[in-house]
Amino acid sequence: MIMLNKIATLIFWVLVVLAWAFDWPGVLGWLPECGVAVAAVHVLEVVYFWFAFRQRSTAVLNDVALIMVFGIFHLRRFIDGEVQQS
């Protein structure tokens, strides 16, 4: 299920870039603004990752980049690992 969510997220980002590049009219014209809002949430997720899970990562910068693209769908692997250890 996570892979399906990651694919949907990737499609969202492609649509955001296309809407920005081609200046789509109407409701689709809001996609770039939605992308900025989602990116802001992803920045908060990166901050959370940095303070809570950075030491568990074997490739910190790679994980940061993946969290910026996929957000919680990539961060979930660290959160699930914490739940299993408790």
NUFIKE-195501 format. One record per residue: residue number from 1; residue in three letters; x, y, z of N, C-alpha, C, O, CB in turn. Coordinates in steps of 0.2 Angstrom, whole numbers, plus 2048, in hexadecimal, padded with zeros to 3 digits. Glycine has a CB too. Layout:
BEGIN
 num residuo n_xx n_yy n_zz ca_xx ca_yy ca_zz c_xx c_yy c_zz o_xx o_yy o_zz cb_xx cb_yy cb_zz
 NUM     ALA    X    Y    Z     X     Y     Z    X    Y    Z    X    Y    Z     X     Y     Z
...
***
This chain:
BEGIN
 num residuo n_xx n_yy n_zz ca_xx ca_yy ca_zz c_xx c_yy c_zz o_xx o_yy o_zz cb_xx cb_yy cb_zz
   1     MET  804  7FA  800   800   800   800  804  806  800  803  80B  7FD   7FB   800   806
   2     ILE  80A  806  804   80E   80C   804  811  80D  7FD  811  813  7FB   814   80B   809
   3     MET  813  808  7F9   815   809   7F2  810  80D  7EE  811  811  7EA   817   803   7EF
   4     LEU  80A  80B  7EE   804   80E   7EB  804  816  7ED  802  81A  7E9   7FD   80B   7EC
   5     ASN  804  817  7F3   804   81E   7F6  80A  822  7F3  809  828  7F1   804   81E   7FD
   6     LYS  810  81F  7F3   816   822   7F0  815  824  7E8  817  829  7E6   81C   81E   7F1
   7     ILE  812  81F  7E5   810   821   7DE  80B  826  7DD  80C  82B  7D9   80E   81A   7DA
   8     ALA  806  826  7E1   801   82C   7E1  805  833  7E2  803  838  7DF   7FB   82A   7E5
   9     THR  809  832  7E7   80D   839   7E9  811  83B  7E4  811  841  7E2   811   837   7F0
  10     LEU  814  836  7E0   819   838   7DB  815  83B  7D5  817  840  7D2   81D   832   7D8
  11     ILE  80F  838  7D4   80A   83B   7CF  808  842  7D1  808  847  7CC   804   837   7CE
  12     PHE  807  843  7D7   805   84A   7D9  80A  84F  7D8  809  854  7D5   803   84A   7E1
  13     TRP  811  84D  7D9   816   852   7D8  817  853  7D1  819  859  7CF   81C   84F   7DB
  14     VAL  816  84E  7CD   817   84F   7C5  811  854  7C3  812  859  7BF   816   848   7C1
  15     LEU  80B  853  7C6   806   858   7C4  807  85F  7C6  805  864  7C3   7FF   855   7C7
  16     VAL  80A  85F  7CC   80C   866   7CF  810  86A  7CA  810  86F  7C9   80F   865   7D6
  17     VAL  816  866  7C8   81B   869   7C4  818  86B  7BD  819  870  7BA   821   864   7C3
  18     LEU  813  866  7BA   810   868   7B4  80B  86E  7B4  80B  872  7B0   80C   862   7B1
  19     ALA  808  86E  7BA   803   874   7BB  807  87A  7BC  805  880  7B9   7FF   873   7C1
  20     TRP  80D  87A  7BF   811   880   7BF  814  882  7B9  814  888  7B7   816   87F   7C5
  21     ALA  817  87D  7B5   81A   87F   7AF  815  881  7A9  817  885  7A5   81E   878   7AC
  22     PHE  80F  87E  7A9   80B   880   7A4  805  885  7A6  800  886  7A2   808   87A   7A1
  23     ASP  805  887  7AC   800   88C   7AF  7F9  88A  7AD  7F5  88D  7AA   802   893   7AC
  24     TRP  7F7  884  7B0   7F1   881   7AE  7EB  886  7B1  7EC  888  7B7   7F0   87A   7B1
  25     PRO  7E6  886  7AE   7E0   88A   7B0  7DC  887  7B5  7DC  881  7B6   7DC   88D   7AB
  26     GLY  7D8  88B  7B9   7D2   888   7BD  7D5  885  7C3  7DA  887  7C6   7CE   883   7B9
  27     VAL  7D2  87F  7C5   7D3   87C   7CB  7DA  879  7CB  7DE  879  7D0   7CE   876   7CD
  28     LEU  7DC  876  7C5   7E3   874   7C5  7E8  879  7C5  7EE  877  7C7   7E4   870   7BE
  29     GLY  7E7  87F  7C5   7EC   884   7C6  7EE  885  7CD  7F3  888  7CF   7E9   88B   7C3
  30     TRP  7EA  882  7D2   7EB   882   7D9  7F1  87D  7DB  7F3  87D  7E0   7E5   881   7DD
  31     LEU  7F2  878  7D6   7F7   873   7D8  7FE  876  7DA  800  873  7DF   7F8   86E   7D2
  32     PRO  801  87B  7D7   807   87D   7DA  807  880  7E1  80B  87E  7E5   80A   883   7D5
  33     GLU  801  883  7E3   800   885   7EA  7FF  87F  7EE  802  880  7F4   7FA   88A   7EA
  34     CYS  7FC  87A  7EC   7FB   874   7F0  802  871  7F1  803  86E  7F6   7F6   86F   7ED
  35     GLY  806  871  7EC   80C   86E   7EC  811  872  7F1  814  86E  7F5   810   86E   7E6
  36     VAL  810  878  7F2   814   87C   7F7  812  87A  7FE  816  879  802   813   884   7F6
  37     ALA  80B  879  7FF   808   878   805  80B  871  807  80D  86F  80D   801   878   805
  38     VAL  80B  86C  803   80D   865   804  814  865  805  817  862  80A   80B   860   7FE
  39     ALA  818  869  802   820   86A   803  821  86C  80A  826  86A  80D   823   86E   7FD
  40     ALA  81D  871  80C   81E   874   813  81D  86E  818  820  86E  81D   819   87A   814
  41     VAL  818  86A  817   816   865   81C  81C  860  81C  81E  85D  821   810   861   81A
  42     HIS  81F  85F  816   825   85A   815  82B  85D  819  82F  859  81B   826   859   80E
  43     VAL  82C  863  819   831   866   81C  830  865  824  835  863  827   831   86E   81B
  44     LEU  82A  865  826   829   864   82D  82B  85C  82F  82D  85A  834   822   865   82F
  45     GLU  829  858  82A   82A   851   82B  832  850  82B  834  84B  82E   827   84D   825
  46     VAL  836  853  827   83D   853   826  840  855  82D  844  852  830   840   857   821
  47     VAL  83D  85A  830   840   85C   837  83E  857  83C  842  856  840   83C   863   839
  48     TYR  838  854  83C   837   84E   840  83C  849  83F  83E  846  844   82F   84C   83F
  49     PHE  83D  847  839   841   841   837  848  843  83A  84C  83F  83D   842   840   830
  50     TRP  84A  849  839   851   84B   83B  852  84B  843  858  848  845   852   853   839
  51     PHE  84D  84C  846   84E   84C   84E  84D  845  851  84F  843  856   84A   851   851
  52     ALA  848  842  84D   846   83B   850  849  835  84E  84A  830  851   83E   83B   850
  53     PHE  84B  835  847   84D   82F   844  853  82F  840  856  82A  83D   848   82D   83F
  54     ARG  857  835  840   85D   836   83C  862  831  83D  865  82E  839   860   83D   83D
  55     GLN  863  82F  844   868   82A   846  867  823  843  86B  81F  843   869   82A   84D
  56     ARG  860  822  841   85F   81B   83F  860  81A  837  860  815  835   857   81A   840
  57     SER  861  820  834   861   820   82D  868  81E  82B  86D  820  82E   85F   827   82A
  58     THR  869  81A  825   870   819   823  872  81E  81D  877  81E  81B   870   811   820
  59     ALA  86D  821  81A   86E   826   815  869  82C  817  864  82D  814   86C   823   80E
  60     VAL  86B  830  81B   867   836   81E  865  83A  818  85F  83C  818   86B   83A   823
  61     LEU  869  83D  814   867   841   80F  863  83E  80A  85E  842  807   86D   844   80B
  62     ASN  864  838  808   85F   834   804  858  834  807  853  835  804   862   82D   802
  63     ASP  858  832  80E   851   832   811  84E  839  811  848  839  811   852   82F   818
  64     VAL  852  83E  812   84F   845   812  84C  846  80C  846  849  80B   854   84A   814
  65     ALA  84F  845  806   84D   846   7FF  846  842  7FE  842  845  7FB   852   844   7FA
  66     LEU  846  83C  800   840   838   7FF  83B  83A  804  835  83A  802   842   830   801
  67     ILE  83C  83D  80A   837   83F   80E  834  846  80A  82E  847  80B   839   841   815
  68     MET  838  84A  807   836   850   804  831  84E  7FE  82D  852  7FC   83C   854   802
  69     VAL  832  848  7FB   82E   846   7F5  828  843  7F8  822  844  7F6   832   842   7F0
  70     PHE  829  83E  7FC   824   839   7FE  821  83A  805  81B  837  806   826   832   7FD
  71     GLY  824  83E  809   821   840   80F  820  83A  814  825  836  815   81A   844   80E
  72     ILE  81B  83A  817   819   835   81C  81A  82E  819  81B  829  81D   812   836   81F
  73     PHE  819  82D  813   819   826   810  821  824  810  822  81D  810   817   826   809
  74     HIS  826  828  810   82C   826   811  82E  826  819  832  821  81B   832   82A   80D
  75     LEU  82C  82A  81C   82D   82B   823  82A  825  827  82D  824  82D   82A   832   826
  76     ARG  825  822  825   821   81D   828  826  817  82A  825  814  82F   81C   81A   823
  77     ARG  82B  816  826   82F   810   827  833  811  82E  835  80C  831   834   80F   822
  78     PHE  835  817  82F   838   819   836  833  819  83B  835  816  841   83C   820   835
  79     ILE  82D  81B  83A   828   81B   840  826  814  841  826  813  847   822   820   83D
  80     ASP  825  810  83C   823   809   83E  829  805  841  827  801  846   822   806   837
  81     GLY  82F  807  840   835   804   843  835  806  84B  837  801  84F   83B   806   840
  82     GLU  833  80C  84C   833   80E   853  82D  80A  857  82E  808  85D   832   816   854
  83     VAL  828  809  854   822   806   857  824  7FF  859  822  7FC  85E   81C   806   853
  84     GLN  827  7FC  854   829   7F5   855  82E  7F4  85B  82E  7EF  85E   82C   7F2   84F
  85     GLN  832  7F9  85C   837   7F8   861  834  7F9  868  837  7F7  86D   83D   7FD   860
  86     SER  82F  7FD  868   82C   7FF   86F  829  7F9  872  826  7FA  878   828   805   86E
***
